[in-house]
Amino acid sequence: MNEIAGMVFIIIGLVFDFFGCLGLLRLPDVYNRLHASIKCVTLGTSSILFGLFLYKGFTPMGIKALLCILFLVLTAPVSAHVLSRSAHKAGVKLWEKSVCDEYEQDKK
């Protein structure tokens, strides 16, 4: 039963990773691309690692998968924020149809 649940989580993770990569290719500017890639790939990769944990159980590989999930969930949003903020400070323009620029409002 754990093997089936693990495979389901792995397939769900692969689908999320695929859509994150698709968003990275299709979206118009740096900020939208960062949003798509970080959200989808974090959830997708965490799902794959959780599926690996369900598949392997409480073995050393399963424990490492859980630790990798923890590390990924803690570091990926922070790195996306740092990248987007530094891109804004470097002068990378938003897409012309963007609704608001909260970093610009923070400067004032």
C-alpha positions as CSV (number, residue, x, y, z in Angstrom):
1,M,0.0,0.0,0.0
2,N,2.8,2.4,0.8
3,E,4.4,1.7,-2.6
4,I,1.2,2.8,-4.4
5,A,0.8,5.9,-2.3
6,G,4.5,6.7,-2.9
7,M,4.1,6.3,-6.6
8,V,1.0,8.6,-6.6
9,F,3.0,11.3,-4.8
10,I,5.9,10.9,-7.2
11,I,3.6,11.3,-10.2
12,I,1.8,14.3,-8.7
13,G,5.3,15.8,-8.1
14,L,6.3,15.2,-11.6
15,V,3.2,17.0,-12.9
16,F,3.9,20.0,-10.7
17,D,7.5,20.1,-11.8
18,F,6.4,20.0,-15.4
19,F,4.0,22.9,-14.9
20,G,6.7,24.9,-13.1
21,C,9.1,24.4,-16.0
22,L,6.4,25.3,-18.5
23,G,5.7,28.5,-16.5
24,L,9.4,29.2,-16.6
25,L,9.3,29.1,-20.4
26,R,6.0,30.7,-21.1
27,L,5.6,33.6,-18.6
28,P,6.5,37.1,-19.7
29,D,8.9,38.6,-17.1
30,V,11.4,37.6,-14.4
31,Y,9.0,38.1,-11.6
32,N,6.2,35.9,-13.0
33,R,8.8,33.2,-13.9
34,L,10.2,33.2,-10.4
35,H,6.7,32.9,-9.0
36,A,5.8,29.9,-11.2
37,S,9.1,28.1,-10.8
38,I,9.4,28.5,-7.1
39,K,5.8,27.6,-6.2
40,C,5.4,24.7,-8.5
41,V,8.9,23.2,-8.3
42,T,8.9,23.5,-4.4
43,L,5.6,21.7,-4.2
44,G,6.5,19.2,-6.9
45,T,10.0,18.3,-5.6
46,S,8.6,18.1,-2.0
47,S,5.9,15.7,-3.3
48,I,8.5,13.6,-5.1
49,L,10.6,13.4,-1.9
50,F,7.6,12.6,0.2
51,G,6.7,9.8,-2.3
52,L,10.2,8.5,-1.9
53,F,9.8,8.6,1.9
54,L,6.5,6.6,1.6
55,Y,8.1,4.1,-0.7
56,K,11.3,3.5,1.3
57,G,9.9,4.1,4.9
58,F,12.0,5.0,7.9
59,T,15.3,4.0,6.3
60,P,18.3,6.3,6.0
61,M,17.1,7.2,2.5
62,G,13.6,8.1,3.8
63,I,14.9,10.2,6.6
64,K,17.2,12.1,4.2
65,A,14.2,12.7,1.9
66,L,12.3,14.3,4.9
67,L,15.3,16.4,5.7
68,C,15.6,17.5,2.1
69,I,11.9,18.5,2.1
70,L,12.5,20.6,5.2
71,F,15.5,22.3,3.7
72,L,13.7,22.9,0.4
73,V,10.6,24.4,2.1
74,L,12.8,26.7,4.2
75,T,15.2,27.9,1.6
76,A,13.3,28.1,-1.8
77,P,10.9,31.0,-0.9
78,V,13.8,33.0,0.7
79,S,15.9,32.5,-2.4
80,A,13.0,33.6,-4.7
81,H,12.5,36.7,-2.6
82,V,16.2,37.6,-2.7
83,L,16.3,37.1,-6.5
84,S,13.2,39.1,-7.2
85,R,14.3,42.0,-4.9
86,S,17.8,42.1,-6.4
87,A,16.3,42.0,-9.9
88,H,14.1,45.0,-9.0
89,K,17.0,46.9,-7.5
90,A,19.0,46.2,-10.6
91,G,16.3,47.8,-12.7
92,V,14.6,44.8,-14.3
93,K,11.3,46.1,-15.6
94,L,8.0,44.5,-14.9
95,W,5.7,43.3,-17.6
96,E,3.7,46.2,-19.1
97,K,0.4,44.6,-18.0
98,S,1.5,44.1,-14.4
99,V,-1.1,45.5,-12.0
100,C,1.0,46.7,-9.1
101,D,4.7,47.1,-8.0
102,E,4.9,46.8,-4.2
103,Y,8.7,47.1,-4.2
104,E,8.4,50.5,-5.8
105,Q,5.8,51.5,-3.1
106,D,8.2,50.4,-0.4
107,K,10.9,52.8,-1.7
108,K,8.6,55.8,-1.1
